[in-house]
Amino acid sequence: MSTEVKVPVLGESVAEATIGEWLKQPGQAVALDEPIASLETDKVAIEVTATVAGVMGQQLVKVGDNVAVGAVIATIEDGAPAAGAEPVAERKDAEPAPPADTKPAPETVLAKTAASDAATSLSPAVRRAVLEAGIDPASIKGTGRDGRLTKEDVVAAAQAKTAAPAPAAAASTAAAPAPAAPGTRGEERVKMTRLRQTIAKRLKEAQNTAALLTTFNDVDMSAVIAARDRFKDAFEKKHGVKLGFMSFFAKAACLALKDFPSVNAQLQGDEIVYFPYVDLSVAVSAPNGLVVPVVRNVDTLGFAEIEKAIGDLGRRAKDGSLTLADMQGGTFTISNGGVFGGLMSTPIINPPQSAVLGLHRIEDRPVVRDGQIVIRPMMYLALSYDHRLIDGREAVTALKTIKEAIEDPTRLLIDL
């Protein structure tokens, strides 16, 4: 008897997904609730788990195929693998060991990955990185939550492997690589992931639909830096989380959005929807692309709660464990390009939101204070907004409010 494996409900307004990877091959043993396939949706990767224990049966769709919610994609057969037959992952004679100077074939690495106890906890992005690098995930120490592997762990292990000198015996017998054929430079074509396609589509839609405009200002970070240096040790000791700059900017943004509610509003048809709360989207660079998980009701949270929420979302973005619920909603976005060294940018709004605050790197610059040229740690701020809804006066003044709150954090305490 066989049990059908169906595409699960993917979330509100998500009707289909793409088969990203098969985690189990026909004939392999499958445990209850064990991941057998990875689906890529418009927002996140989702693992399909087995509803029964048995043996992986027929795969009815291929990697890259689009599948609708409720579609049958595979079967699981009753029983266990045939006696005397090893699962594909455990066969020692399936194919000869690869030479020392070449990477194992992807299917070999996939088989090893499937056999590893840790493999079931690998996110789709990490699995893909393992395949590309030809590395046994069991040999890598994970730095993610609960010791899980991240893509950065795999990349670091691959770089270390490449940098290590080859054994002398292997080096003496390895054949010299063949020179590239004249006129060829090794172009590679890779199909865009569903997430990347969605990012491209939404960004272009924002440009085509909204009347985008960006206003700039700069902010003296001296006061915030001094406050953080003064209280960071006591803050971490009491709350168990580091005091960063994002909580200051989140609180400053809430102050500005309260005074200028249109910056926190949305256009829906011919109506303007104003929100009495701030659900803050935080742009995070994940292995598969930019994602914007949401911190709910950030206007009611304290500094420690904001830091904990943002830290948790960042960790889950890296290890691929964000859910659709984490990504839905959001009334205003903060994007911190400064962590990558960006000096200035014009961020694009995250539809249907109407504004996004861009943060940039902090650098010492000469500025004039009380008629004297002094050096201060300065940061450029950028507020991109939909001019159909937000007037220039509101946008400029809202950004000025954020600047003033950062330069004098006391304003955050007295709501000024």
Contacts in CASP RR format, 6 or more apart in sequence:
PFRMAT RR
TARGET T0000
AUTHOR 0000-0000-0000
METHOD contacts of the structure
MODEL  1
MSTEVKVPVLGESVAEATIGEWLKQPGQAVALDEPIASLETDKVAIEVTA
TVAGVMGQQLVKVGDNVAVGAVIATIEDGAPAAGAEPVAERKDAEPAPPA
DTKPAPETVLAKTAASDAATSLSPAVRRAVLEAGIDPASIKGTGRDGRLT
KEDVVAAAQAKTAAPAPAAAASTAAAPAPAAPGTRGEERVKMTRLRQTIA
KRLKEAQNTAALLTTFNDVDMSAVIAARDRFKDAFEKKHGVKLGFMSFFA
KAACLALKDFPSVNAQLQGDEIVYFPYVDLSVAVSAPNGLVVPVVRNVDT
LGFAEIEKAIGDLGRRAKDGSLTLADMQGGTFTISNGGVFGGLMSTPIIN
PPQSAVLGLHRIEDRPVVRDGQIVIRPMMYLALSYDHRLIDGREAVTALK
TIKEAIEDPTRLLIDL
1 77 0 8 1.000
1 78 0 8 1.000
2 57 0 8 1.000
2 75 0 8 1.000
2 76 0 8 1.000
2 77 0 8 1.000
2 78 0 8 1.000
3 51 0 8 1.000
3 52 0 8 1.000
3 75 0 8 1.000
3 76 0 8 1.000
3 77 0 8 1.000
3 78 0 8 1.000
4 72 0 8 1.000
4 74 0 8 1.000
4 75 0 8 1.000
5 36 0 8 1.000
5 37 0 8 1.000
5 48 0 8 1.000
5 50 0 8 1.000
5 51 0 8 1.000
5 72 0 8 1.000
5 73 0 8 1.000
5 74 0 8 1.000
5 75 0 8 1.000
5 76 0 8 1.000
6 70 0 8 1.000
6 71 0 8 1.000
6 72 0 8 1.000
6 73 0 8 1.000
7 16 0 8 1.000
7 17 0 8 1.000
7 39 0 8 1.000
7 48 0 8 1.000
7 67 0 8 1.000
7 68 0 8 1.000
7 69 0 8 1.000
7 70 0 8 1.000
7 71 0 8 1.000
7 73 0 8 1.000
8 46 0 8 1.000
8 48 0 8 1.000
8 69 0 8 1.000
8 70 0 8 1.000
9 69 0 8 1.000
10 16 0 8 1.000
10 17 0 8 1.000
10 39 0 8 1.000
10 41 0 8 1.000
10 46 0 8 1.000
10 69 0 8 1.000
10 324 0 8 1.000
11 324 0 8 1.000
12 324 0 8 1.000
12 328 0 8 1.000
14 41 0 8 1.000
14 42 0 8 1.000
14 43 0 8 1.000
14 69 0 8 1.000
14 324 0 8 1.000
15 68 0 8 1.000
15 69 0 8 1.000
16 66 0 8 1.000
16 67 0 8 1.000
16 68 0 8 1.000
16 69 0 8 1.000
17 39 0 8 1.000
17 40 0 8 1.000
17 41 0 8 1.000
17 46 0 8 1.000
17 66 0 8 1.000
17 67 0 8 1.000
17 194 0 8 1.000
18 39 0 8 1.000
18 40 0 8 1.000
18 41 0 8 1.000
18 64 0 8 1.000
18 65 0 8 1.000
18 66 0 8 1.000
18 67 0 8 1.000
18 193 0 8 1.000
18 194 0 8 1.000
19 37 0 8 1.000
19 38 0 8 1.000
19 39 0 8 1.000
19 40 0 8 1.000
19 61 0 8 1.000
19 62 0 8 1.000
19 63 0 8 1.000
19 64 0 8 1.000
19 65 0 8 1.000
19 67 0 8 1.000
19 73 0 8 1.000
20 37 0 8 1.000
20 38 0 8 1.000
20 39 0 8 1.000
20 40 0 8 1.000
20 45 0 8 1.000
20 63 0 8 1.000
20 64 0 8 1.000
20 124 0 8 1.000
21 37 0 8 1.000
21 38 0 8 1.000
21 63 0 8 1.000
21 124 0 8 1.000
21 127 0 8 1.000
21 128 0 8 1.000
22 36 0 8 1.000
22 37 0 8 1.000
22 38 0 8 1.000
22 59 0 8 1.000
22 63 0 8 1.000
23 35 0 8 1.000
23 36 0 8 1.000
23 37 0 8 1.000
23 38 0 8 1.000
23 47 0 8 1.000
23 114 0 8 1.000
23 119 0 8 1.000
23 120 0 8 1.000
23 127 0 8 1.000
24 30 0 8 1.000
24 34 0 8 1.000
24 35 0 8 1.000
24 36 0 8 1.000
24 37 0 8 1.000
24 50 0 8 1.000
24 56 0 8 1.000
24 114 0 8 1.000
25 56 0 8 1.000
25 88 0 8 1.000
25 111 0 8 1.000
25 114 0 8 1.000
26 56 0 8 1.000
26 57 0 8 1.000
26 58 0 8 1.000
26 59 0 8 1.000
27 55 0 8 1.000
27 56 0 8 1.000
27 57 0 8 1.000
27 81 0 8 1.000
27 87 0 8 1.000
27 88 0 8 1.000
28 55 0 8 1.000
28 56 0 8 1.000
28 81 0 8 1.000
28 87 0 8 1.000
28 88 0 8 1.000
28 89 0 8 1.000
28 114 0 8 1.000
29 54 0 8 1.000
29 55 0 8 1.000
29 56 0 8 1.000
29 80 0 8 1.000
29 81 0 8 1.000
29 87 0 8 1.000
30 36 0 8 1.000
30 50 0 8 1.000
30 53 0 8 1.000
30 54 0 8 1.000
30 55 0 8 1.000
30 56 0 8 1.000
30 76 0 8 1.000
31 50 0 8 1.000
31 53 0 8 1.000
31 54 0 8 1.000
32 50 0 8 1.000
32 51 0 8 1.000
32 52 0 8 1.000
32 53 0 8 1.000
33 49 0 8 1.000
33 50 0 8 1.000
34 49 0 8 1.000
34 50 0 8 1.000
34 120 0 8 1.000
35 47 0 8 1.000
35 48 0 8 1.000
35 49 0 8 1.000
35 50 0 8 1.000
35 120 0 8 1.000
36 48 0 8 1.000
36 49 0 8 1.000
36 50 0 8 1.000
36 56 0 8 1.000
36 74 0 8 1.000
36 76 0 8 1.000
37 47 0 8 1.000
37 48 0 8 1.000
37 73 0 8 1.000
37 74 0 8 1.000
38 45 0 8 1.000
38 46 0 8 1.000
38 47 0 8 1.000
38 48 0 8 1.000
38 124 0 8 1.000
38 127 0 8 1.000
39 45 0 8 1.000
39 46 0 8 1.000
39 47 0 8 1.000
39 48 0 8 1.000
39 67 0 8 1.000
40 124 0 8 1.000
40 193 0 8 1.000
40 194 0 8 1.000
40 195 0 8 1.000
40 288 0 8 1.000
41 194 0 8 1.000
41 195 0 8 1.000
41 324 0 8 1.000
42 194 0 8 1.000
42 195 0 8 1.000
42 198 0 8 1.000
43 195 0 8 1.000
43 198 0 8 1.000
43 291 0 8 1.000
43 324 0 8 1.000
43 327 0 8 1.000
44 195 0 8 1.000
44 291 0 8 1.000
44 320 0 8 1.000
44 322 0 8 1.000
44 323 0 8 1.000
44 324 0 8 1.000
44 326 0 8 1.000
44 327 0 8 1.000
45 123 0 8 1.000
45 124 0 8 1.000
45 125 0 8 1.000
45 195 0 8 1.000
45 288 0 8 1.000
45 320 0 8 1.000
46 324 0 8 1.000
47 124 0 8 1.000
48 73 0 8 1.000
50 76 0 8 1.000
51 76 0 8 1.000
52 76 0 8 1.000
54 76 0 8 1.000
54 77 0 8 1.000
54 78 0 8 1.000
54 79 0 8 1.000
54 80 0 8 1.000
55 76 0 8 1.000
55 77 0 8 1.000
55 78 0 8 1.000
55 79 0 8 1.000
55 80 0 8 1.000
55 81 0 8 1.000
56 74 0 8 1.000
56 76 0 8 1.000
56 77 0 8 1.000
57 74 0 8 1.000
57 75 0 8 1.000
57 76 0 8 1.000
57 77 0 8 1.000
58 74 0 8 1.000
58 75 0 8 1.000
59 73 0 8 1.000
59 74 0 8 1.000
60 72 0 8 1.000
60 73 0 8 1.000
60 74 0 8 1.000
60 75 0 8 1.000
61 67 0 8 1.000
61 71 0 8 1.000
61 73 0 8 1.000
61 74 0 8 1.000
64 191 0 8 1.000
67 73 0 8 1.000
81 87 0 8 1.000
87 114 0 8 1.000
87 115 0 8 1.000
88 94 0 8 1.000
88 111 0 8 1.000
88 114 0 8 1.000
89 111 0 8 1.000
89 112 0 8 1.000
89 113 0 8 1.000
89 114 0 8 1.000
89 115 0 8 1.000
90 115 0 8 1.000
91 111 0 8 1.000
94 108 0 8 1.000
94 111 0 8 1.000
95 105 0 8 1.000
95 108 0 8 1.000
98 104 0 8 1.000
98 105 0 8 1.000
98 108 0 8 1.000
99 170 0 8 1.000
99 174 0 8 1.000
100 166 0 8 1.000
100 167 0 8 1.000
100 170 0 8 1.000
100 174 0 8 1.000
101 166 0 8 1.000
101 170 0 8 1.000
101 171 0 8 1.000
101 174 0 8 1.000
103 133 0 8 1.000
103 134 0 8 1.000
104 112 0 8 1.000
104 134 0 8 1.000
106 131 0 8 1.000
106 132 0 8 1.000
106 134 0 8 1.000
109 130 0 8 1.000
109 131 0 8 1.000
109 134 0 8 1.000
109 135 0 8 1.000
109 136 0 8 1.000
110 131 0 8 1.000
112 136 0 8 1.000
113 119 0 8 1.000
113 122 0 8 1.000
113 127 0 8 1.000
113 130 0 8 1.000
113 131 0 8 1.000
113 136 0 8 1.000
113 137 0 8 1.000
116 136 0 8 1.000
116 137 0 8 1.000
116 138 0 8 1.000
117 138 0 8 1.000
118 137 0 8 1.000
118 138 0 8 1.000
118 149 0 8 1.000
119 127 0 8 1.000
119 137 0 8 1.000
121 148 0 8 1.000
121 149 0 8 1.000
122 130 0 8 1.000
122 137 0 8 1.000
122 148 0 8 1.000
122 149 0 8 1.000
123 148 0 8 1.000
123 287 0 8 1.000
123 319 0 8 1.000
123 320 0 8 1.000
123 321 0 8 1.000
124 288 0 8 1.000
124 320 0 8 1.000
125 151 0 8 1.000
125 286 0 8 1.000
125 287 0 8 1.000
125 288 0 8 1.000
125 320 0 8 1.000
126 137 0 8 1.000
126 149 0 8 1.000
126 150 0 8 1.000
126 151 0 8 1.000
126 153 0 8 1.000
126 154 0 8 1.000
126 287 0 8 1.000
126 319 0 8 1.000
126 320 0 8 1.000
129 151 0 8 1.000
129 154 0 8 1.000
129 155 0 8 1.000
129 158 0 8 1.000
129 287 0 8 1.000
130 137 0 8 1.000
130 149 0 8 1.000
130 154 0 8 1.000
133 154 0 8 1.000
133 155 0 8 1.000
133 157 0 8 1.000
133 158 0 8 1.000
133 161 0 8 1.000
134 158 0 8 1.000
135 154 0 8 1.000
135 157 0 8 1.000
135 158 0 8 1.000
135 161 0 8 1.000
137 149 0 8 1.000
137 154 0 8 1.000
139 157 0 8 1.000
140 149 0 8 1.000
140 153 0 8 1.000
140 154 0 8 1.000
140 157 0 8 1.000
141 147 0 8 1.000
141 153 0 8 1.000
142 148 0 8 1.000
142 149 0 8 1.000
142 150 0 8 1.000
142 153 0 8 1.000
143 150 0 8 1.000
143 152 0 8 1.000
143 153 0 8 1.000
144 150 0 8 1.000
144 153 0 8 1.000
144 315 0 8 1.000
144 318 0 8 1.000
144 319 0 8 1.000
145 315 0 8 1.000
145 316 0 8 1.000
145 319 0 8 1.000
145 321 0 8 1.000
148 319 0 8 1.000
149 319 0 8 1.000
150 287 0 8 1.000
150 318 0 8 1.000
150 319 0 8 1.000
151 287 0 8 1.000
151 318 0 8 1.000
152 318 0 8 1.000
166 174 0 8 1.000
180 186 0 8 1.000
192 200 0 8 1.000
193 288 0 8 1.000
195 288 0 8 1.000
195 289 0 8 1.000
195 291 0 8 1.000
196 288 0 8 1.000
196 289 0 8 1.000
199 289 0 8 1.000
199 290 0 8 1.000
202 350 0 8 1.000
202 351 0 8 1.000
203 348 0 8 1.000
205 351 0 8 1.000
206 212 0 8 1.000
206 348 0 8 1.000
206 349 0 8 1.000
206 350 0 8 1.000
206 351 0 8 1.000
207 348 0 8 1.000
209 351 0 8 1.000
210 349 0 8 1.000
210 351 0 8 1.000
210 354 0 8 1.000
210 386 0 8 1.000
210 387 0 8 1.000
210 388 0 8 1.000
211 386 0 8 1.000
211 387 0 8 1.000
211 388 0 8 1.000
212 348 0 8 1.000
212 349 0 8 1.000
212 384 0 8 1.000
212 385 0 8 1.000
212 386 0 8 1.000
212 387 0 8 1.000
213 384 0 8 1.000
213 385 0 8 1.000
213 387 0 8 1.000
213 392 0 8 1.000
213 395 0 8 1.000
214 346 0 8 1.000
214 347 0 8 1.000
214 382 0 8 1.000
214 383 0 8 1.000
214 384 0 8 1.000
214 385 0 8 1.000
215 382 0 8 1.000
215 383 0 8 1.000
215 385 0 8 1.000
215 392 0 8 1.000
215 395 0 8 1.000
215 396 0 8 1.000
215 399 0 8 1.000
216 344 0 8 1.000
216 380 0 8 1.000
216 381 0 8 1.000
216 382 0 8 1.000
216 383 0 8 1.000
216 399 0 8 1.000
217 380 0 8 1.000
217 381 0 8 1.000
217 399 0 8 1.000
217 400 0 8 1.000
217 403 0 8 1.000
218 378 0 8 1.000
218 379 0 8 1.000
218 380 0 8 1.000
218 381 0 8 1.000
218 403 0 8 1.000
219 378 0 8 1.000
219 379 0 8 1.000
219 381 0 8 1.000
219 402 0 8 1.000
219 403 0 8 1.000
219 406 0 8 1.000
219 407 0 8 1.000
220 367 0 8 1.000
220 376 0 8 1.000
220 377 0 8 1.000
220 378 0 8 1.000
220 406 0 8 1.000
220 407 0 8 1.000
221 245 0 8 1.000
221 362 0 8 1.000
221 376 0 8 1.000
221 377 0 8 1.000
221 378 0 8 1.000
221 379 0 8 1.000
221 406 0 8 1.000
222 376 0 8 1.000
222 377 0 8 1.000
222 407 0 8 1.000
223 406 0 8 1.000
223 407 0 8 1.000
223 408 0 8 1.000
223 409 0 8 1.000
224 245 0 8 1.000
224 248 0 8 1.000
224 406 0 8 1.000
224 409 0 8 1.000
225 362 0 8 1.000
225 377 0 8 1.000
227 409 0 8 1.000
228 243 0 8 1.000
228 244 0 8 1.000
228 245 0 8 1.000
231 243 0 8 1.000
232 242 0 8 1.000
232 243 0 8 1.000
232 244 0 8 1.000
235 241 0 8 1.000
235 242 0 8 1.000
235 243 0 8 1.000
235 303 0 8 1.000
235 304 0 8 1.000
236 242 0 8 1.000
236 243 0 8 1.000
238 304 0 8 1.000
239 304 0 8 1.000
239 307 0 8 1.000
239 308 0 8 1.000
240 304 0 8 1.000
241 304 0 8 1.000
241 307 0 8 1.000
241 308 0 8 1.000
241 311 0 8 1.000
242 307 0 8 1.000
243 303 0 8 1.000
243 307 0 8 1.000
244 307 0 8 1.000
245 359 0 8 1.000
246 282 0 8 1.000
246 306 0 8 1.000
246 307 0 8 1.000
246 310 0 8 1.000
246 334 0 8 1.000
246 336 0 8 1.000
247 302 0 8 1.000
247 303 0 8 1.000
247 304 0 8 1.000
247 306 0 8 1.000
247 307 0 8 1.000
247 310 0 8 1.000
248 303 0 8 1.000
248 406 0 8 1.000
248 409 0 8 1.000
248 412 0 8 1.000
249 334 0 8 1.000
249 357 0 8 1.000
249 359 0 8 1.000
249 402 0 8 1.000
249 406 0 8 1.000
250 280 0 8 1.000
250 295 0 8 1.000
250 298 0 8 1.000
250 306 0 8 1.000
250 310 0 8 1.000
250 334 0 8 1.000
251 302 0 8 1.000
251 303 0 8 1.000
251 306 0 8 1.000
251 405 0 8 1.000
251 412 0 8 1.000
252 401 0 8 1.000
252 402 0 8 1.000
252 405 0 8 1.000
252 406 0 8 1.000
252 412 0 8 1.000
253 278 0 8 1.000
253 280 0 8 1.000
253 332 0 8 1.000
253 334 0 8 1.000
253 357 0 8 1.000
253 402 0 8 1.000
254 278 0 8 1.000
254 298 0 8 1.000
254 299 0 8 1.000
255 401 0 8 1.000
255 402 0 8 1.000
255 405 0 8 1.000
255 411 0 8 1.000
255 412 0 8 1.000
255 415 0 8 1.000
256 263 0 8 1.000
256 398 0 8 1.000
256 399 0 8 1.000
256 401 0 8 1.000
256 402 0 8 1.000
256 405 0 8 1.000
257 263 0 8 1.000
257 264 0 8 1.000
257 278 0 8 1.000
257 299 0 8 1.000
257 332 0 8 1.000
257 398 0 8 1.000
258 299 0 8 1.000
259 397 0 8 1.000
259 398 0 8 1.000
259 401 0 8 1.000
260 394 0 8 1.000
260 397 0 8 1.000
260 398 0 8 1.000
260 401 0 8 1.000
261 274 0 8 1.000
261 275 0 8 1.000
262 272 0 8 1.000
262 274 0 8 1.000
262 354 0 8 1.000
262 389 0 8 1.000
262 390 0 8 1.000
262 391 0 8 1.000
262 394 0 8 1.000
263 332 0 8 1.000
263 354 0 8 1.000
263 355 0 8 1.000
263 383 0 8 1.000
263 385 0 8 1.000
263 390 0 8 1.000
263 394 0 8 1.000
263 395 0 8 1.000
263 398 0 8 1.000
264 274 0 8 1.000
264 275 0 8 1.000
264 278 0 8 1.000
264 331 0 8 1.000
264 332 0 8 1.000
264 354 0 8 1.000
264 355 0 8 1.000
265 272 0 8 1.000
265 273 0 8 1.000
265 274 0 8 1.000
265 275 0 8 1.000
265 331 0 8 1.000
265 354 0 8 1.000
265 389 0 8 1.000
266 272 0 8 1.000
266 273 0 8 1.000
266 275 0 8 1.000
266 331 0 8 1.000
266 352 0 8 1.000
266 353 0 8 1.000
266 354 0 8 1.000
266 389 0 8 1.000
267 273 0 8 1.000
267 352 0 8 1.000
267 354 0 8 1.000
267 386 0 8 1.000
267 388 0 8 1.000
267 389 0 8 1.000
268 352 0 8 1.000
272 389 0 8 1.000
275 331 0 8 1.000
277 297 0 8 1.000
277 299 0 8 1.000
277 300 0 8 1.000
277 331 0 8 1.000
278 297 0 8 1.000
278 298 0 8 1.000
278 299 0 8 1.000
278 331 0 8 1.000
278 332 0 8 1.000
279 294 0 8 1.000
279 295 0 8 1.000
279 296 0 8 1.000
279 297 0 8 1.000
279 298 0 8 1.000
279 329 0 8 1.000
279 330 0 8 1.000
279 331 0 8 1.000
279 332 0 8 1.000
280 294 0 8 1.000
280 295 0 8 1.000
280 298 0 8 1.000
280 330 0 8 1.000
280 331 0 8 1.000
280 332 0 8 1.000
280 333 0 8 1.000
280 334 0 8 1.000
281 292 0 8 1.000
281 293 0 8 1.000
281 294 0 8 1.000
281 329 0 8 1.000
281 330 0 8 1.000
281 331 0 8 1.000
281 332 0 8 1.000
281 333 0 8 1.000
281 334 0 8 1.000
281 350 0 8 1.000
281 353 0 8 1.000
282 292 0 8 1.000
282 293 0 8 1.000
282 294 0 8 1.000
282 295 0 8 1.000
282 310 0 8 1.000
282 313 0 8 1.000
282 314 0 8 1.000
282 333 0 8 1.000
282 334 0 8 1.000
283 290 0 8 1.000
283 291 0 8 1.000
283 292 0 8 1.000
283 333 0 8 1.000
283 334 0 8 1.000
283 335 0 8 1.000
283 336 0 8 1.000
283 350 0 8 1.000
284 290 0 8 1.000
284 291 0 8 1.000
284 292 0 8 1.000
284 293 0 8 1.000
284 313 0 8 1.000
284 314 0 8 1.000
284 317 0 8 1.000
285 317 0 8 1.000
285 340 0 8 1.000
286 317 0 8 1.000
286 318 0 8 1.000
286 320 0 8 1.000
286 322 0 8 1.000
287 318 0 8 1.000
287 320 0 8 1.000
291 317 0 8 1.000
291 322 0 8 1.000
291 327 0 8 1.000
292 327 0 8 1.000
292 330 0 8 1.000
292 333 0 8 1.000
292 350 0 8 1.000
293 313 0 8 1.000
293 314 0 8 1.000
293 316 0 8 1.000
293 317 0 8 1.000
293 322 0 8 1.000
293 326 0 8 1.000
293 327 0 8 1.000
294 326 0 8 1.000
294 327 0 8 1.000
294 328 0 8 1.000
294 329 0 8 1.000
294 330 0 8 1.000
295 301 0 8 1.000
295 306 0 8 1.000
295 309 0 8 1.000
295 310 0 8 1.000
295 313 0 8 1.000
298 306 0 8 1.000
298 309 0 8 1.000
301 309 0 8 1.000
313 322 0 8 1.000
313 326 0 8 1.000
316 322 0 8 1.000
316 326 0 8 1.000
330 350 0 8 1.000
330 353 0 8 1.000
331 353 0 8 1.000
332 353 0 8 1.000
332 355 0 8 1.000
332 356 0 8 1.000
332 357 0 8 1.000
333 347 0 8 1.000
333 349 0 8 1.000
333 350 0 8 1.000
333 353 0 8 1.000
333 355 0 8 1.000
333 356 0 8 1.000
333 357 0 8 1.000
334 356 0 8 1.000
334 357 0 8 1.000
334 358 0 8 1.000
334 359 0 8 1.000
335 347 0 8 1.000
335 356 0 8 1.000
335 357 0 8 1.000
335 358 0 8 1.000
335 359 0 8 1.000
336 358 0 8 1.000
336 359 0 8 1.000
337 345 0 8 1.000
337 358 0 8 1.000
337 359 0 8 1.000
337 360 0 8 1.000
337 361 0 8 1.000
338 359 0 8 1.000
338 360 0 8 1.000
338 361 0 8 1.000
338 362 0 8 1.000
341 360 0 8 1.000
341 361 0 8 1.000
342 360 0 8 1.000
342 361 0 8 1.000
343 360 0 8 1.000
343 361 0 8 1.000
343 363 0 8 1.000
343 380 0 8 1.000
344 360 0 8 1.000
344 380 0 8 1.000
344 382 0 8 1.000
345 358 0 8 1.000
345 360 0 8 1.000
345 382 0 8 1.000
346 382 0 8 1.000
346 384 0 8 1.000
347 356 0 8 1.000
347 357 0 8 1.000
347 358 0 8 1.000
347 382 0 8 1.000
347 384 0 8 1.000
348 356 0 8 1.000
348 384 0 8 1.000
349 355 0 8 1.000
349 356 0 8 1.000
349 384 0 8 1.000
349 385 0 8 1.000
349 386 0 8 1.000
350 356 0 8 1.000
354 385 0 8 1.000
354 386 0 8 1.000
354 389 0 8 1.000
354 390 0 8 1.000
355 383 0 8 1.000
355 384 0 8 1.000
355 385 0 8 1.000
355 386 0 8 1.000
355 390 0 8 1.000
355 395 0 8 1.000
355 398 0 8 1.000
356 383 0 8 1.000
356 384 0 8 1.000
356 385 0 8 1.000
357 381 0 8 1.000
357 382 0 8 1.000
357 383 0 8 1.000
357 399 0 8 1.000
357 402 0 8 1.000
358 381 0 8 1.000
358 382 0 8 1.000
358 383 0 8 1.000
358 384 0 8 1.000
359 379 0 8 1.000
359 381 0 8 1.000
360 379 0 8 1.000
360 380 0 8 1.000
360 381 0 8 1.000
360 382 0 8 1.000
361 379 0 8 1.000
362 377 0 8 1.000
362 378 0 8 1.000
362 379 0 8 1.000
363 377 0 8 1.000
363 378 0 8 1.000
363 379 0 8 1.000
364 375 0 8 1.000
364 376 0 8 1.000
364 377 0 8 1.000
364 378 0 8 1.000
365 375 0 8 1.000
365 376 0 8 1.000
365 378 0 8 1.000
366 373 0 8 1.000
366 374 0 8 1.000
366 375 0 8 1.000
367 373 0 8 1.000
367 374 0 8 1.000
367 375 0 8 1.000
367 376 0 8 1.000
367 378 0 8 1.000
368 374 0 8 1.000
369 376 0 8 1.000
381 399 0 8 1.000
381 402 0 8 1.000
381 403 0 8 1.000
383 395 0 8 1.000
383 398 0 8 1.000
383 399 0 8 1.000
383 402 0 8 1.000
385 392 0 8 1.000
385 395 0 8 1.000
404 411 0 8 1.000
405 411 0 8 1.000
405 412 0 8 1.000
END
